[in-house]
């Protein structure tokens, strides 16, 4: 070695270690994406997951007798339960009229970002068809419309079934104000049947994500392009699905009355059933997940309704 030159062995070792780390990360991404794709692609496991969601909503409130009432999730002002300023249609009343978790209030937005990226890659990579990709993405637009419509409906139900009051030492003083908006503007309180928007949104997101990501097993089996970016987005959807399940469990244990949660989950399941099990099987619909991507069963995915 010439005098004054620096040995290159440390840098070569660093490059080798970086290569090993990259290969390890790549292997883990491929391994876990294959495992979760297999789990989500098994029909009986998806049916078992639906039973799990029903059990969480129906029997989860029983856990409130065994959990710590001073836990962070029981505090209505914690990080997961702050006022949702965007859900109420009347801007002046948003801080007073609708509460939702900081994560929960943005659940649909995060779901659209991660799930939309997954649908975009899964449909466009093997087909290169823009119109087919937009058709599949239209399912998210339908879901957004259902969520916004449900929010307005829940607020209307609370307004029609409630009354205005003021808590006083002698009991409750009922005011004869006609609606919730007038009641809150005058500084009073409103009590009505508040269908759980938390439970509706989280249940709907969980059902939708399981339905959409279930095609990844068949996608891999067909040998379609599945590089690291697509697999990472798939795993991010799996992590987000786990987060929504966790927040749903916290919601049914700590927040809302029992019937409010059951009604919210039931309506979310009804919306999922009417779309993914009924409408999306029709020819004049956005189509079911995976329609037009696979060699076998594609015509059946878009059969015409009678």
N, C-alpha and C positions, 0 to 999 in steps of 0.2 A: 504494500500500500504506500502510495506517495506521501511524502512528509507534508503535514499541514491539512490533509483531508480528514473529514469527520466520518466515523463509522456509521453505516445506515441500518445496523441491526435493530436498534430500538424502534425506529419508524416502521420497519418491516414487521416486527412483532405486533405493533399497534394496528397495522393494517390487517394482519392475520386475525387478531382478536376481534376487530370490527367486522370482518367477514364472517367469523363464526357466530357473532351475536346476530348479525343480519340473517344468517341462515337459520339460527334458532328461532328468531321471531317469525320468520316466514313459515317455518315448520309448525309453530304453534297456531298461527293464523289458519293454516290449511287444516290442521287437526281439529281445532275447535269448531271451525265453520262446517266441516264435514259432519261432526257429531251433532251439532244443533240442527243442521239441515235435515239429518235423518230423523231426529226427534220430532221436529215440527212437520215433517212430511208424512208421518204415520197417522192415518185417519182415526184409529181408536185412541191414540194419545191426545189428539185434538178434542175428541168427545170427552175424554177424561178431564181435560183442562176446562171445558165448559162446565162440567160438574163441579170442579174446584172453585170456579168463580161463583157459582150459585151457592156453594157451601160457605164461602167467605162472607157473602152478603147476608145469608139467612142465619148462620150460626155465629158469625164473627162478633155481633154485639154482645153475646153471652160472655165474652172475654173481659168486658168492662168491669165485671165484678172481681177479676183477678189481677188486673193491671194496676200500676201505680197511678192514681188520679193526678199526681203532681208531675207526671212525666212531661217532657217537652211537647209531645204530640197532643196532650190534653189542653195545652195553652192556646187559646184562640188567636193570640198575637205572636205566635212563633213564626219561624222562617217559612213553614209550610202552610200557614193559615193567616195570610194577610189580605187586605181588601183588594178585590179585583176591580180596577177602575175601568176596564174596557168592556165588561160584559153587559152592563146596564145600558139600555137604549137612551136613557135621559141623562146627559152629561152632568147636570147639576146635582143629580141624586146618586151618582155612582158610589161615592164613599159610604153612603148610608144604606144602600138597598141590596147589595149583593156581595157576599163574602166568598172567597175561594182561595185555595192555597197558592203561594207564590209559584210553586212548580205546577200545581194543578191548573191554575188559570192559563198557563201557557202550554198545557199538555197537548192541545191540538196543534199548536204551532210547531213544537218539537217533533211530534209524530209526523206531520207533513214534511218537515225538512229531511228527516232520516228515512222515512218510508218512501217519500217521493224520490229521493236519490236512488234508493234500491230499485224501485219500479222502473225508473228511467234507464238504469243500466241493464237490468234483466231483460227488458223488452227491446231496447235499441241495439244492444251489442250483437245479438244473434240475427236480428231481422233488418236493421238499418232502415226501418220504415218509420218516418216521423208521425204520420197520421195514426198508425197503430199505437205508437208510444203515447201520443196525446189521448187516445181513447182510453188506455189503461190509467193514465194519470187523472182522467175525469172522475174516477171513483173517489179520489180525495176531495174533489170539488163537491160531489154529492154528499160525502160525509160532512164537509164544512157546512153545507146548507142544512143538513139534519141537526147538527149541533146548534147552529144559530136559531133555527126554528124551535128546537127544544128549549133553549134559554128563554126566548120570548114567551113560549107557552107556560113555562114554570112561573115566570113573573106574573103572567096574567092569572094563573090559578091562585097564586098567593094573594093577588089583589082582590079577586072575586070572593074568596073564602075568608078573608080576614076582617079585622076591625081595628080601629084606632083607640089607643088607651094611654094613660099615664099612671105609673106606679105611685101610690100614695101610702102613707103609714097605715091608713084604715083599710087598704085593699087595692083595688084597681078602679080607676075612674075612666069610664068609657066615653069617648067623644064621638059625636055624630058627624064626623067628616066623611065625605063620600068615597074617597079612594086613598090608596097608599101614598101616592105622590103628594097630595095635599096634606096628608097627615104628617109626613116627614118634613115637608117644607115649614110647617108650623112648629116644629120641634118636638112632636109627639112620637110615640112608638107604635109599630104595626105588628099585629100577630095574625098570621094566616098559615095555610097549608103550604109549607116550603119543601117542594120536591127537591131531593138532593141533586144539585147539578154536579157536585163532586163525583158522586157515585155513577151518575149517568155518563159523564165524560170519560172517566177512567175505565169503566166497564166497556164502553163503546170502543175506546182506543185499543184495549187489550184484545177484544174480539177481532177487530179489523187487522191488527198487526199479525196475529196468529194466522189469519186467513191469507194475508198477502205474502208473508214469508214462507208459507208452507210449500210454495212452488219451487223453492230453491233446491230441494232434493231431486225433483224430477229434472230441473234445469241442469244440474251437475250430471245426472244420469244420461242425458242426451248429448253430453260432450260439448256444450256451448262454452264460449270463452268465460273463464272465471279466474281472473287474476287477483292479486292482493287487494287492489282498491275495492272491487266488488265484494270480496269476502270481508274486508274490514267494515264496510257499510252494513253488511248483513249482521256482523257481530255487534255493531253499535245498536242496531234495531233490537237484537236479543237483550242487550243490557238495558235499553230503554223499556222494553217489555217487563223486565224484572223490576225496574223502578216503579212503573205504574202499578204492578201487583202489590208492591210494598206500600205505596201510598193509598191504594184502595183498602188494604187491610187496616191501615191507620185510620182511615176515614170511617169505616164501619164500626170500629171499636170506640173511637173518641168523639165523633161528631154526628150531629143530626139525630132525629128520632127514628125509631125502628122502621115504621111504615114509610117514612120519607126515603130512606135508603133502599128499601125493597122496591118501591115504585120506580125510583130512578134507575135501578139496575134492570128491572123488568122492561121499562121503555127502551133502554139501550139495547137489550137483547132483541126486542121486537124490531127496532130499526135495522139491526144487523140481519135478522132473519128475512125481513121483507126485501132487503137489497141483495145480499149475497146468496140467499137460498131461493129467492123468487125472481126478482126483477133482473138480476145480472145473468140469469139463464136465458133471457129473451134475446132475440136478435136486435131489437131496437134499444139496446142498453150499452153501457161501457164494457160489458163482458166480464166474465169471471176471471180471476187471476190465472195467468198462464194461457188464456185463449189466444190461439194463433201462433204459439211459440213451439209447440211440440208436434211431432209427426203423428202420434196416435192420440185419438180422442179430441182433436181440435174441432171437428165439425160438431161434436156433441156439446161442446162448450158454448156454442152460439146457436143452439136450436131455437126455432121460432115458437113463440108462445101460442097456445090455442085460445 
